[in-house]
């Protein structure tokens, strides 16, 4: 067996890992590079004639965005994914093709039809069998990862019984919308993400309190709350929490006889056609929600479709809203992509509203090096947007409790809860500091385990594990 990393071994983007058994292999994810890594070529620069299948852990663009280039290179194998990921994949790829390659609707439809013909949806906890031309057979099981809707870690059992687990992106514990990841019983070799391998998140309970404080400030002094968020996962978590905040504040006022605050004048605006479509899929797949979220629905609540919720579709509507908020300074919550402020409609809001001291920018997820989001977190006085220097007078907040990634504590718990501990752990999908920090924590807990830090070298040959 060989494991070869074609991306996300020294950073957090471009996830693409190859599992080779004998003369054939398969890929786990095929994503684009972002931030400082965006300079990396999207071309498939490794041989694929022996690749028989592609398995997807989830639908974030840094895990699926290079699929068009993979197909252009000649890949026509099956694409395995969970049912929810298979439902989201056409939406995400259609948006990506429009942005990255500027393809028209007919061209995008042809490509999406090809992808759909290769898709093989797999229910959670069911076995998919993959047979190579030489008769070797692998089985793959998708387990809930709790990162976004449909996200999975993948257990693969090789012909000799060796179990390889690819974590994909693991979610944090105790989130209200999606179930927690449950570790596998056994992983002989574990390929483990380390996005937050050196950090601990704020408590989930604290994130809504901090967001509520920002909302109350906005109502008092005006100004918009701009929340850059990825269309899948982060947006839906935010809508879920905002609905809860508004509902609980209203109930608190009634119960304590407090003067009513007119929360109805605070619109919650989703300015992302893609996120709107994804939110519909979250509603369709309510069976994958956590218990707390299901209970709210049973009580008649609508966590992702409430009275103050407004969606913006057309670009004309978007431009009109940006200009209105810039001129009026009225309070509003605006959620728009992209999550790292690297593009999308959120950039227009930032360009227009960062100079206004009443504006609040709430960054709720990982900000990769080289992104506008990362620059804003550094506390700069101005940023470059569309080749113009824009003053930053807005308040910038970081709420790590909204991260869709497991933190160091969650990652350690995932590994140590296995009944049969790994003999090899390959740390990926993290900066060098994160990989080293997690390795330092793991070694005393697993003294017999070979822990490999893939960020320590830049030569592709060294990113190969060989197990005979």
Backbone torsions as a table, in degrees:
resi	resn	phi	psi	omega
1	UNK	NA	141.0	173.2
2	UNK	-129.4	142.7	170.2
3	UNK	-119.5	123.1	-178.0
4	UNK	-122.8	130.1	-178.4
5	UNK	-99.5	121.8	178.7
6	UNK	-103.5	6.2	178.1
7	UNK	178.1	163.0	177.5
8	UNK	58.8	36.3	173.8
9	UNK	-105.3	-17.9	177.0
10	UNK	-127.8	11.3	179.6
11	UNK	-159.7	-169.9	-173.7
12	UNK	-108.7	9.2	-179.5
13	UNK	-126.7	170.0	178.4
14	UNK	74.2	31.4	-176.1
15	UNK	-56.4	125.5	176.8
16	UNK	-167.0	114.5	-176.0
17	UNK	-129.1	139.8	-179.0
18	UNK	-112.3	130.0	172.3
19	UNK	-108.5	116.7	-177.7
20	UNK	-113.1	130.7	177.1
21	UNK	-125.8	111.5	-176.2
22	UNK	65.8	-125.6	-176.2
23	UNK	-92.3	-2.7	-174.6
24	UNK	-128.1	166.5	-177.6
25	UNK	-156.7	177.8	174.9
26	UNK	-141.7	162.1	178.5
27	UNK	-109.3	143.4	169.7
28	UNK	-111.5	108.5	-179.2
29	UNK	70.4	158.9	179.3
30	UNK	-158.9	79.7	-170.1
31	UNK	-107.5	166.8	179.4
32	UNK	-86.3	164.8	176.1
33	UNK	-95.8	146.1	-178.6
34	UNK	-134.0	168.1	179.1
35	UNK	64.4	-138.3	179.1
36	UNK	-61.7	-26.3	-178.4
37	UNK	-80.8	-4.8	-177.5
38	UNK	-62.8	-18.0	177.9
39	UNK	-70.2	-16.1	178.7
40	UNK	-66.1	143.7	-179.3
41	UNK	-67.7	143.4	175.0
42	UNK	-84.8	-10.3	178.8
43	UNK	-61.8	147.4	176.3
44	UNK	-79.5	103.0	-172.6
45	UNK	-99.2	25.3	177.6
46	UNK	-136.0	153.6	-177.7
47	UNK	-65.0	142.8	-179.1
48	UNK	-129.3	1.5	-176.2
49	UNK	-61.8	-23.7	-179.6
50	UNK	-94.4	-3.8	-177.6
51	UNK	-80.6	122.4	-174.4
52	UNK	-102.4	-17.2	-177.4
53	UNK	-158.3	158.0	173.3
54	UNK	-122.4	128.2	177.7
55	UNK	-113.9	132.0	-176.3
56	UNK	-109.7	130.5	177.1
57	UNK	-80.3	-35.4	178.0
58	UNK	-171.1	-176.8	-166.3
59	UNK	-104.5	14.9	173.6
60	UNK	-68.2	148.5	-170.0
61	UNK	-65.7	-26.7	178.1
62	UNK	-77.9	4.3	174.4
63	UNK	-120.1	-14.2	-177.9
64	UNK	-129.5	-8.9	-167.0
65	UNK	-66.7	-17.9	179.5
66	UNK	-95.3	7.4	178.2
67	UNK	-57.6	-40.8	176.9
68	UNK	-57.6	-39.6	179.4
69	UNK	-71.9	-32.7	176.4
70	UNK	-64.7	-43.5	178.3
71	UNK	-69.0	-36.6	177.5
72	UNK	-63.6	-28.1	178.8
73	UNK	-80.1	-4.8	174.6
74	UNK	113.2	-0.9	-179.3
75	UNK	-66.9	131.1	177.1
76	UNK	-137.8	24.1	178.2
77	UNK	-77.5	174.5	177.5
78	UNK	-70.6	150.5	176.3
79	UNK	-115.5	112.9	-177.5
80	UNK	-98.5	136.8	179.3
81	UNK	-160.8	163.0	175.2
82	UNK	-66.2	166.3	-177.6
83	UNK	-61.7	-42.1	-179.4
84	UNK	-69.5	-39.5	176.9
85	UNK	-63.6	-39.3	178.1
86	UNK	-63.9	-32.3	178.2
87	UNK	-73.4	-35.0	-178.5
88	UNK	-80.9	-28.2	-172.1
89	UNK	-56.2	-47.7	179.0
90	UNK	-60.0	-38.2	178.9
91	UNK	-62.6	-46.3	-176.1
92	UNK	-68.5	-41.9	-178.7
93	UNK	-70.3	-37.2	177.9
94	UNK	-60.1	-44.6	178.5
95	UNK	-64.7	-41.1	-179.2
96	UNK	-65.3	-41.7	179.8
97	UNK	-65.4	-34.9	178.7
98	UNK	-68.0	-41.4	-176.5
99	UNK	-79.4	-47.3	-172.4
100	UNK	-78.3	-40.3	-173.4
101	UNK	-114.7	-3.2	178.3
102	UNK	55.8	38.2	178.8
103	UNK	-77.3	147.3	177.3
104	UNK	-79.5	175.9	-173.5
105	UNK	-62.4	-40.3	-179.8
106	UNK	-66.2	-42.8	179.2
107	UNK	-63.7	-41.6	179.5
108	UNK	-65.5	-39.0	-179.4
109	UNK	-62.9	-39.6	178.6
110	UNK	-62.0	-42.9	-179.6
111	UNK	-68.2	-43.6	-179.3
112	UNK	-62.5	-37.4	177.0
113	UNK	-61.9	-38.6	178.0
114	UNK	-65.1	-46.6	178.7
115	UNK	-60.1	-43.9	-178.9
116	UNK	-62.1	-33.9	179.0
117	UNK	-69.1	-23.3	-179.3
118	UNK	-93.8	-15.9	-175.3
119	UNK	-68.0	137.6	175.2
120	UNK	-130.2	90.9	-179.6
121	UNK	-64.4	139.5	-179.1
122	UNK	-127.3	121.9	176.8
123	UNK	-63.3	151.7	175.7
124	UNK	-55.6	140.8	173.7
125	UNK	69.6	10.9	174.7
126	UNK	-103.8	151.0	-176.4
127	UNK	-90.8	132.3	171.4
128	UNK	-108.7	131.8	-178.6
129	UNK	-102.3	130.0	179.4
130	UNK	-121.0	117.9	-177.7
131	UNK	-108.8	126.8	177.4
132	UNK	-83.6	160.1	-178.4
133	UNK	-58.3	-25.2	180.0
134	UNK	-86.3	6.7	177.2
135	UNK	94.3	-12.1	177.7
136	UNK	-65.7	137.8	-176.0
137	UNK	-125.3	134.1	174.4
138	UNK	-115.8	152.7	171.0
139	UNK	-120.3	143.6	180.0
140	UNK	-127.9	137.2	177.0
141	UNK	-125.5	130.3	178.9
142	UNK	-96.0	123.0	179.9
143	UNK	-114.5	147.8	-176.9
144	UNK	-62.3	129.2	-178.8
145	UNK	-105.2	-14.4	175.3
146	UNK	70.4	16.7	-176.9
147	UNK	-87.6	-58.2	171.9
148	UNK	-141.3	176.3	178.5
149	UNK	-55.8	126.9	177.6
150	UNK	83.0	-5.4	-176.2
151	UNK	-67.2	146.0	-174.9
152	UNK	-144.3	150.8	158.2
153	UNK	-100.1	154.1	-169.7
154	UNK	-119.0	122.9	173.9
155	UNK	-95.5	124.2	177.0
156	UNK	-119.0	130.5	176.6
157	UNK	-107.4	120.4	-177.5
158	UNK	-81.4	168.9	-177.9
159	UNK	-56.8	-30.1	-179.6
160	UNK	-89.9	6.6	178.4
161	UNK	92.1	-6.1	178.4
162	UNK	-65.5	132.8	-177.2
163	UNK	-106.3	122.0	176.9
164	UNK	-112.7	130.4	179.5
165	UNK	-118.3	125.5	172.8
166	UNK	-102.8	117.0	-172.9
167	UNK	-70.8	-22.9	-167.9
168	UNK	57.9	-141.9	174.1
169	UNK	-104.9	119.7	-179.9
170	UNK	-89.3	142.5	178.2
171	UNK	-87.3	165.3	176.6
172	UNK	-75.6	168.3	178.7
173	UNK	-90.0	155.8	173.1
174	UNK	65.7	29.7	173.3
175	UNK	-82.0	148.6	-173.1
176	UNK	-80.1	-17.6	-172.7
177	UNK	-95.7	-45.4	-177.2
178	UNK	-114.3	156.3	-179.1
179	UNK	-71.0	155.3	178.2
180	UNK	-73.6	147.7	173.2
181	UNK	-66.7	137.8	177.6
182	UNK	-109.8	120.1	-174.1
183	UNK	-61.1	153.6	175.7
184	UNK	-71.4	159.5	175.3
185	UNK	-68.2	-31.9	-173.2
186	UNK	-148.4	140.0	170.7
187	UNK	-148.9	108.2	177.6
188	UNK	-70.6	-42.2	173.9
189	UNK	-123.8	129.7	-178.9
190	UNK	-121.7	123.6	171.7
191	UNK	-99.7	110.3	-165.5
192	UNK	-118.5	130.2	176.0
193	UNK	-70.0	152.3	-178.2
194	UNK	-137.4	30.3	-175.9
195	UNK	-47.9	-48.5	177.8
196	UNK	-115.1	42.8	-179.4
197	UNK	-66.4	-14.5	179.9
198	UNK	-118.7	18.3	-176.1
199	UNK	-138.9	154.8	172.4
200	UNK	-115.5	132.8	-179.3
201	UNK	-77.3	159.8	165.8
202	UNK	-61.6	154.5	177.3
203	UNK	-61.9	143.3	178.8
204	UNK	-55.7	-38.1	-178.3
205	UNK	-64.4	-29.7	-175.7
206	UNK	-76.3	-26.5	-171.6
207	UNK	-64.1	-40.9	-178.3
208	UNK	-70.1	-33.2	177.4
209	UNK	-64.5	-42.6	-179.8
210	UNK	-68.3	-38.6	177.5
211	UNK	-67.0	-39.4	178.4
212	UNK	-60.7	-37.3	179.4
213	UNK	-64.8	-39.3	177.5
214	UNK	-65.4	-40.9	179.4
215	UNK	-62.8	-44.6	-179.8
216	UNK	-62.6	-39.2	177.4
217	UNK	-62.2	-41.0	-178.6
218	UNK	-62.8	-39.0	179.8
219	UNK	-68.1	-30.6	-177.9
220	UNK	-77.5	-44.4	-174.4
221	UNK	-112.4	4.6	-179.4
222	UNK	78.9	-173.7	179.6
223	UNK	91.4	152.6	-177.0
224	UNK	-88.9	152.1	170.1
225	UNK	-104.4	112.2	-178.8
226	UNK	-99.9	122.8	-180.0
227	UNK	-121.2	100.2	173.9
228	UNK	-68.1	130.0	-176.6
229	UNK	-151.4	141.3	174.7
230	UNK	-65.4	147.9	-174.5
231	UNK	-66.6	-25.9	-178.6
232	UNK	-112.6	120.3	173.3
233	UNK	100.7	-72.3	-174.7
234	UNK	-63.2	-44.1	-179.8
235	UNK	-57.8	-44.6	-176.2
236	UNK	-70.6	-36.9	175.0
237	UNK	-61.1	-41.7	-179.8
238	UNK	-64.9	-46.5	178.8
239	UNK	-59.3	-41.8	179.5
240	UNK	-59.2	-47.2	-177.4
241	UNK	-72.2	-38.9	-179.5
242	UNK	-63.6	-42.4	177.0
243	UNK	-60.0	-40.5	180.0
244	UNK	-67.1	-41.5	179.7
245	UNK	-61.1	-49.4	-178.2
246	UNK	-64.1	-39.0	179.9
247	UNK	-67.3	-45.0	-176.8
248	UNK	-69.4	-38.0	178.7
249	UNK	-64.5	-40.0	178.4
250	UNK	-64.7	-44.1	179.5
251	UNK	-64.0	-39.0	-179.7
252	UNK	-63.2	-41.2	179.4
253	UNK	-63.3	-44.2	-179.5
254	UNK	-65.4	-43.9	-175.8
255	UNK	-66.7	-29.9	-175.8
256	UNK	-105.8	8.7	178.0
257	UNK	62.7	29.7	-178.3
258	UNK	-81.7	153.5	175.6
259	UNK	-57.8	133.0	-177.3
260	UNK	-67.6	136.5	172.3
261	UNK	-97.6	132.1	-175.0
262	UNK	-79.4	77.5	178.9
263	UNK	-63.8	-21.3	-177.1
264	UNK	-65.6	-16.9	178.3
265	UNK	-86.7	4.7	177.4
266	UNK	-106.1	94.7	179.3
267	UNK	-71.7	145.0	174.0
268	UNK	-107.8	106.7	-168.0
269	UNK	-107.0	124.0	173.0
270	UNK	-102.5	106.5	-178.2
271	UNK	-105.2	71.9	179.4
272	UNK	-164.0	102.7	178.7
273	UNK	-56.6	-36.7	179.2
274	UNK	-65.9	-46.9	-179.8
275	UNK	-61.2	-33.6	178.0
276	UNK	-63.9	-43.5	178.1
277	UNK	-66.3	-39.5	179.5
278	UNK	-65.6	-39.3	179.1
279	UNK	-61.1	-35.9	174.8
280	UNK	-60.2	-40.3	179.2
281	UNK	-67.3	-37.7	175.5
282	UNK	-58.0	-40.3	179.5
283	UNK	-67.3	-39.8	179.7
284	UNK	-66.0	-30.1	-177.9
285	UNK	-103.6	42.2	179.8
286	UNK	-60.8	-22.4	179.5
287	UNK	-63.4	-18.2	178.7
288	UNK	-92.9	-0.8	-179.8
289	UNK	-73.3	161.7	175.3
290	UNK	-74.3	166.2	-176.0
291	UNK	-59.0	-43.8	-178.1
292	UNK	-59.0	-42.6	-179.4
293	UNK	-67.2	-41.3	179.1
294	UNK	-62.8	-38.3	-179.2
295	UNK	-64.3	-36.1	178.0
296	UNK	-63.4	-40.4	178.3
297	UNK	-63.8	-41.4	-179.3
298	UNK	-64.4	-26.5	178.7
299	UNK	-86.3	3.1	177.4
300	UNK	92.3	6.1	177.6
301	UNK	-80.9	157.8	178.8
302	UNK	-129.0	84.8	-172.4
303	UNK	-59.6	-21.3	-177.5
304	UNK	-125.0	17.6	177.0
305	UNK	-158.2	78.8	-175.2
306	UNK	-115.4	174.0	-168.0
307	UNK	-57.4	-39.9	-175.1
308	UNK	-89.9	3.5	-176.1
309	UNK	-81.2	124.5	-177.7
310	UNK	-127.2	137.6	176.6
311	UNK	-113.2	144.1	177.6
312	UNK	-113.0	126.4	-175.6
313	UNK	-106.5	-66.6	-171.8
314	UNK	-74.2	158.4	178.8
315	UNK	-68.6	-31.9	177.5
316	UNK	-63.5	-42.5	177.0
317	UNK	-62.7	-40.1	179.1
318	UNK	-60.7	-50.6	-178.6
319	UNK	-62.3	-39.4	179.4
320	UNK	-63.1	-39.6	-179.5
321	UNK	-69.4	-42.4	178.0
322	UNK	-56.9	-47.4	-179.3
323	UNK	-65.1	-39.0	-179.7
324	UNK	-64.0	-46.5	-179.1
325	UNK	-66.2	-35.0	178.9
326	UNK	-65.0	-39.5	-175.6
327	UNK	-83.4	-35.0	-171.8
328	UNK	-92.5	-31.9	-175.6
329	UNK	67.6	17.8	-177.5
330	UNK	-72.0	152.6	179.8
331	UNK	-71.7	140.9	177.0
332	UNK	-166.7	151.3	170.8
333	UNK	-106.1	122.7	-179.5
334	UNK	-119.9	121.8	175.0
335	UNK	-108.8	124.7	-177.9
336	UNK	-151.7	153.1	177.2
337	UNK	-87.0	157.3	9.1
338	UNK	-99.3	162.3	-174.1
339	UNK	-65.7	-27.8	178.3
340	UNK	-101.7	10.2	178.5
341	UNK	62.2	29.6	-178.7
342	UNK	-88.9	-3.2	-178.7
343	UNK	170.4	-172.1	178.7
344	UNK	82.0	-176.2	-172.4
345	UNK	-69.3	-24.1	-177.7
346	UNK	-62.3	-28.7	-179.0
347	UNK	-62.8	-37.1	178.5
348	UNK	-65.5	-39.2	176.2
349	UNK	-63.5	-43.7	-179.3
350	UNK	-63.7	-43.4	179.8
351	UNK	-60.0	-39.6	-176.1
352	UNK	-80.4	-33.1	-167.0
353	UNK	-112.6	-12.6	177.5
354	UNK	-59.0	-35.0	179.5
355	UNK	-67.9	-15.5	-176.5
356	UNK	-88.0	121.1	-177.0
357	UNK	-67.8	-15.2	178.2
358	UNK	-80.8	-11.7	-178.3
359	UNK	-76.4	140.8	171.9
360	UNK	-117.8	129.3	174.4
361	UNK	-109.6	121.9	-177.2
362	UNK	-112.3	111.9	179.5
363	UNK	-97.2	119.9	-167.7
364	UNK	-116.9	11.8	-179.6
365	UNK	-151.4	-179.3	-178.0
366	UNK	-61.8	134.3	177.9
367	UNK	-115.0	109.2	-176.5
368	UNK	-71.1	154.6	177.2
369	UNK	-58.0	138.2	177.8
370	UNK	89.2	-1.7	179.7
371	UNK	-94.2	158.9	177.3
372	UNK	-62.5	-36.7	178.1
373	UNK	-60.0	-43.2	178.6
374	UNK	-63.9	-39.5	179.1
375	UNK	-63.8	-42.5	179.1
376	UNK	-62.0	-36.2	-179.9
377	UNK	-67.4	-23.7	-176.8
378	UNK	-76.0	-6.8	176.4
379	UNK	82.2	28.3	-178.9
380	UNK	-69.6	157.4	179.5
381	UNK	-84.7	-19.4	177.3
382	UNK	-154.3	158.0	177.7
383	UNK	-134.0	157.9	177.7
384	UNK	-94.9	122.7	176.1
385	UNK	-133.0	126.8	-178.6
386	UNK	52.0	42.4	176.0
387	UNK	65.6	20.1	176.7
388	UNK	-125.4	143.0	175.2
389	UNK	-80.4	124.4	-177.9
390	UNK	-114.7	122.0	177.8
391	UNK	-62.1	142.7	177.1
392	UNK	-108.2	91.2	174.8
393	UNK	-100.5	-10.3	179.7
394	UNK	-69.9	158.1	172.5
395	UNK	-85.5	130.1	-179.2
396	UNK	-110.8	125.1	-177.6
397	UNK	-117.6	145.0	173.5
398	UNK	-117.9	121.4	177.7
399	UNK	-114.6	91.3	-176.0
400	UNK	-70.5	-17.7	178.4
401	UNK	-63.6	-13.0	177.6
402	UNK	-93.0	3.9	178.9
403	UNK	-62.9	138.1	176.9
404	UNK	-86.5	2.9	-180.0
405	UNK	-102.0	146.0	170.3
406	UNK	-61.3	144.5	174.1
407	UNK	-93.8	-172.4	-175.8
408	UNK	-58.1	-43.4	-179.3
409	UNK	-62.0	-43.4	-180.0
410	UNK	-65.2	-40.9	-179.9
411	UNK	-64.1	-42.9	178.5
412	UNK	-63.5	-40.4	179.5
413	UNK	-65.1	-38.4	179.9
414	UNK	-60.7	-42.3	-176.8
415	UNK	-74.9	-46.8	-172.3
416	UNK	-75.6	-14.9	179.8
417	UNK	-82.3	-7.2	179.6
418	UNK	-69.0	140.4	177.9
419	UNK	-67.1	-40.3	175.9
420	UNK	-114.4	110.6	-174.4
421	UNK	-70.9	151.8	178.4
422	UNK	-66.6	148.4	171.6
423	UNK	-91.7	-21.6	177.1
424	UNK	-136.6	131.9	172.2
425	UNK	-124.5	124.1	176.5
426	UNK	-106.0	116.7	-177.8
427	UNK	-87.8	124.9	-176.5
428	UNK	-136.2	-177.0	171.0
429	UNK	51.8	50.5	177.6
430	UNK	-167.3	153.7	173.3
431	UNK	-65.5	163.1	-177.2
432	UNK	-56.8	-42.1	-179.1
433	UNK	-61.5	-40.2	-180.0
434	UNK	-67.1	-42.1	179.1
435	UNK	-63.7	-44.0	-179.6
436	UNK	-65.5	-41.5	-178.7
437	UNK	-63.4	-43.4	179.7
438	UNK	-67.8	-39.1	177.9
439	UNK	-60.2	-40.2	179.0
440	UNK	-62.7	-33.5	178.1
441	UNK	-77.9	-33.4	-176.2
442	UNK	-76.5	-36.4	-172.5
443	UNK	-58.2	-45.4	177.9
444	UNK	-66.0	-28.2	-179.3
445	UNK	-79.2	-29.7	-178.0
446	UNK	-129.1	71.9	-173.4
447	UNK	-62.9	-23.5	-178.8
448	UNK	-94.3	5.1	-174.4
449	UNK	-95.9	137.6	174.7
450	UNK	-86.0	108.5	-176.9
451	UNK	-103.3	118.3	-173.1
452	UNK	-108.4	125.0	177.5
453	UNK	-96.9	104.4	-173.2
454	UNK	-73.6	-15.4	-179.5
455	UNK	-78.3	-6.4	-174.0
456	UNK	-76.9	-9.8	-178.8
457	UNK	-140.9	154.9	-179.8
458	UNK	-108.9	-1.0	-180.0
459	UNK	-87.0	125.7	-176.3
460	UNK	-57.6	-36.3	-177.4
461	UNK	-59.1	-29.8	-177.5
462	UNK	-80.0	-5.2	178.3
463	UNK	-91.7	21.1	-177.6
464	UNK	-110.0	128.5	171.2
465	UNK	-102.6	131.7	178.3
466	UNK	-117.8	123.8	177.3
467	UNK	-124.7	119.3	-178.4
468	UNK	-94.3	NA	NA
